[in-house]
Structures are given as structure tokens and as C-alpha cells.
Amino acid sequence: MKNYKIMLKTIDDIKVFAAAAAACEDELDLSSGRYVVDAKSIMGIFSLDLSRPITLSVPDGFDGREFLSKIEKLIVTE
């Protein structure tokens, strides 16, 4: 698995992320602390602590250049 830190600050950020994730065929997970949810689930996204960066996990071999380009402004560089 490869991980990215993302920050969903606004409802529009969540809409952009959810639309990009829904169009992706691969399984994607979001985690915050000990909670892990399906990244394609808006209800799951809202159940996480969005006040700080969350972790997006993608499978090994993930070729989601289009997906990552859609969410690039949400990726947090550390």
C-alpha cells in the first residue's frame, strides 16, 4: 500500500475528492487514527476527524495518475 496525506478543509474539497474516488476502479481507503473507511463513501468520509490531515491508502501498483491529478491540491506535503 502507498499512503498520501490529504486535507479536506471544505465541503467542496470533499465533493471533489468523492467524485474523483468514485470514478476510480481501485479500492481506496481513508484513515484517521484507528478508524479506516472506504474512500468512496461520503458518509465514511464525514465520520473521520477532518480537522487534521487524513491518510489515503492506495494499493501497490496503483496507476491513478488521473485520480491523483484531480486531488493534487488536497495532498499535504510534509
C-alpha positions in Angstrom: 0.0 0.0 0.0 1.1 3.5 -0.7 -0.1 6.3 1.5 -0.8 10.0 0.9 -1.7 12.6 3.5 -4.7 14.7 2.4 -6.6 17.6 3.9 -10.3 18.0 3.3 -11.0 21.6 4.6 -14.3 22.4 2.9 -17.4 20.7 1.6 -16.1 21.5 -1.9 -12.9 19.6 -1.1 -15.0 16.6 0.0 -17.1 16.8 -3.2 -14.0 16.9 -5.4 -12.4 14.0 -3.6 -15.6 11.9 -3.5 -16.2 12.4 -7.3 -12.6 11.5 -8.1 -12.6 8.4 -5.9 -16.0 7.2 -7.3 -14.5 7.3 -10.8 -11.5 5.2 -9.7 -11.8 1.5 -10.1 -9.3 0.6 -7.4 -10.1 0.2 -3.8 -9.1 3.3 -1.8 -9.2 3.7 2.0 -9.1 6.7 4.2 -7.9 6.6 7.8 -7.7 8.9 10.8 -6.3 7.5 14.0 -7.6 3.9 14.3 -10.6 4.4 12.0 -10.5 3.2 8.4 -13.3 3.9 5.9 -13.9 3.3 2.2 -12.7 6.4 0.5 -15.7 6.2 -1.9 -18.2 6.6 0.9 -19.2 10.2 1.7 -20.8 9.0 5.0 -17.5 7.3 5.8 -15.5 10.5 5.0 -17.7 12.6 7.3 -17.2 10.1 10.1 -13.5 10.9 10.2 -11.8 13.8 12.1 -11.4 16.2 9.2 -9.8 18.9 11.3 -6.4 17.5 10.6 -4.8 15.6 7.7 -6.1 12.1 7.0 -4.3 9.2 5.2 -5.3 8.0 1.8 -4.2 4.4 1.1 -3.9 3.1 -2.4 -3.0 -0.5 -3.4 0.5 -1.4 -4.7 0.7 -1.0 -8.4 -2.0 1.7 -8.4 -1.8 3.7 -11.6 -4.1 6.5 -10.7 -2.4 9.4 -12.4 -5.7 10.9 -13.4 -7.2 10.4 -9.9 -4.1 11.9 -8.3 -4.1 14.9 -10.7 -7.8 15.6 -9.7 -6.9 15.6 -6.0 -3.4 17.2 -6.1 -4.5 20.4 -4.3 -5.7 18.2 -1.4 -2.4 16.4 -0.9 -0.4 17.7 2.0 3.3 17.8 1.6 5.2 17.4 4.8 
